[in-house]
Amino acid sequence: MPRISAFYGIVITMYWETGGQHHAAHFHATYGEHEASIGIEPLVVLDGSLPVRALGHVMEWAALHEQELRDNWQRVIERMALASIEPLAQDWLMVKVTRVERLGEYSLRLTFSDGIVGDIDLADELWGEMFESLRDPVQFNRVRVDSELGTLVWPNGADLDPEGLHDAVRPVQRAS
């Protein structure tokens, strides 16, 4: 089976190739409709793309498991069964967004995993390549909580750091 790991909605695979040897040692990372081929030595995107946060998770995971990736690459060459590799640990994420409600044009009410409920106006955050299109209220309102990453995401791949959101909200109550 080519699936060797999965974390935060990201699936990591390696494939055996027909008709001969692969070129560079690599693996594939898929996140939703995005896919990238990642070289093992060095860790670099060879083809495709992932949203910034997902790519960061993939690179962090790959750096922690370089030897296991090299070992699996050797298995690919020898056409042997691949070994599963532990997912990226989730203990680094101190707080997650668990719920989002739309309040106003660019205002949201967020509920966090530690019970804090707070409001935030994101109007001043909607700049730059990833966020400019969210100035369109229709696009902004497509916000949702990614249950694996525990943060706000939009269909264009934009997302926001849950800890930064937690620090920036104006608390209104503690969830019961």
C-alpha positions in Angstrom: 0.0 0.0 0.0 1.5 3.4 -1.0 0.1 5.3 2.0 2.9 5.6 4.6 1.5 8.3 6.9 -1.3 10.8 7.4 -1.7 13.8 9.7 -3.8 17.0 9.8 -5.7 15.9 6.6 -2.4 15.4 4.8 -1.8 12.0 3.2 1.8 10.9 2.5 2.4 8.2 -0.2 5.2 6.5 -2.1 4.7 4.6 -5.3 6.4 1.8 -7.1 7.0 2.7 -10.7 6.4 0.6 -13.7 9.0 0.3 -16.5 12.1 1.0 -14.5 13.6 3.1 -11.8 12.3 6.3 -10.4 14.4 9.4 -10.8 15.0 11.3 -7.6 14.1 9.9 -4.2 10.8 11.4 -3.3 7.3 11.0 -1.7 3.9 12.5 -2.5 1.9 14.7 -0.1 -1.8 15.3 -0.8 -3.9 17.8 1.1 -7.5 18.2 -0.3 -7.1 19.0 -4.0 -3.5 20.0 -3.6 -0.6 17.6 -4.3 3.2 17.9 -4.2 6.2 15.7 -4.9 8.8 16.2 -2.2 12.4 15.3 -2.7 14.0 13.4 0.2 17.6 14.5 -0.2 17.4 17.4 -0.1 13.9 18.1 1.3 12.5 20.3 -1.5 9.3 20.5 -3.5 10.0 18.9 -6.8 6.6 19.4 -8.4 3.1 20.6 -7.5 2.2 22.7 -4.5 0.5 22.7 -1.1 -1.0 25.5 1.0 1.7 27.1 3.1 0.6 25.6 6.4 0.2 22.1 5.0 3.7 22.4 3.3 5.2 23.5 6.6 3.7 20.4 8.4 5.0 18.1 5.6 8.5 19.6 5.8 8.5 19.4 9.6 7.4 15.8 9.5 9.9 14.8 6.8 12.8 16.4 8.7 11.9 14.3 11.7 11.6 11.1 9.6 14.4 11.5 7.0 16.0 8.1 7.8 12.7 6.3 7.6 11.9 8.0 4.3 15.3 7.0 2.9 14.7 3.4 4.2 11.3 3.4 2.4 12.9 4.7 -0.7 15.2 1.8 -0.7 12.2 -0.5 -0.4 10.7 1.2 -3.4 13.9 0.5 -5.4 13.8 -3.2 -4.2 10.0 -3.4 -4.8 9.4 -4.3 -1.2 6.5 -3.5 1.1 6.7 0.0 2.5 6.8 0.7 6.2 4.3 3.1 7.9 5.8 6.2 9.4 4.5 7.9 12.6 2.4 11.0 11.9 3.4 14.5 13.0 2.7 14.7 16.7 -0.2 17.0 17.6 1.1 18.0 21.0 2.7 21.2 19.8 -0.7 22.8 19.1 -1.7 24.3 22.4 -5.1 25.5 21.5 -7.5 24.9 18.6 -10.5 26.7 17.1 -13.5 24.4 17.5 -16.3 26.6 16.2 -16.8 29.7 14.1 -19.9 32.0 13.8 -20.2 34.9 11.5 -21.1 38.2 13.3 -20.6 41.0 10.8 -18.9 41.9 7.6 -15.4 40.6 8.7 -16.2 39.8 12.3 -16.3 36.3 13.7 -17.1 34.7 17.1 -14.6 31.8 17.8 -14.8 29.0 20.3 -11.5 27.5 21.3 -10.6 24.1 22.7 -9.7 25.7 26.1 -13.3 27.0 26.5 -12.6 30.6 25.6 -15.2 32.2 23.3 -14.2 35.5 21.7 -14.9 37.9 18.9 -12.5 39.2 16.3 -12.7 41.6 13.4 -10.4 40.4 10.7 -10.8 43.4 8.3 -7.2 44.6 8.9 -5.8 41.1 8.2 -7.3 40.8 4.7 -4.3 41.9 2.6 -1.7 40.1 0.6 -2.0 37.4 -2.1 -3.8 34.8 0.1 -6.2 37.1 1.9 -7.1 39.9 -0.5 -9.8 37.9 -2.2 -11.5 37.5 1.2 -12.4 41.2 1.2 -15.3 39.9 -1.0 -17.9 39.1 1.7 -19.1 36.1 -0.2 -15.6 34.6 -0.1 -15.0 35.7 3.5 -18.2 34.0 4.6 -17.0 30.6 3.2 -14.8 30.4 6.3 -14.9 27.1 8.2 -13.0 25.3 11.0 -10.6 22.6 9.8 -11.2 19.9 12.4 -7.7 18.4 12.0 -5.7 21.6 12.0 -8.0 23.3 14.5 -8.0 26.6 12.8 -10.0 28.8 10.4 -9.6 28.0 6.7 -11.0 29.3 3.4 -11.4 27.4 0.1 -8.6 29.4 -1.5 -6.1 27.8 1.0 -5.9 30.8 3.4 -5.7 29.9 7.0 -4.8 31.6 10.3 -2.7 30.5 13.3 -5.1 29.3 16.0 -2.8 30.6 18.8 -2.6 34.0 17.2 -6.4 34.1 16.9 -6.7 33.0 20.6 -4.4 35.9 21.6 -6.3 38.4 19.4 -9.9 37.7 20.3 -11.9 39.9 22.6 -13.2 37.3 25.1 -17.0 37.4 25.5 -17.5 34.2 27.7 -16.2 30.8 28.6 -17.9 27.9 26.8 -19.8 25.7 29.2 
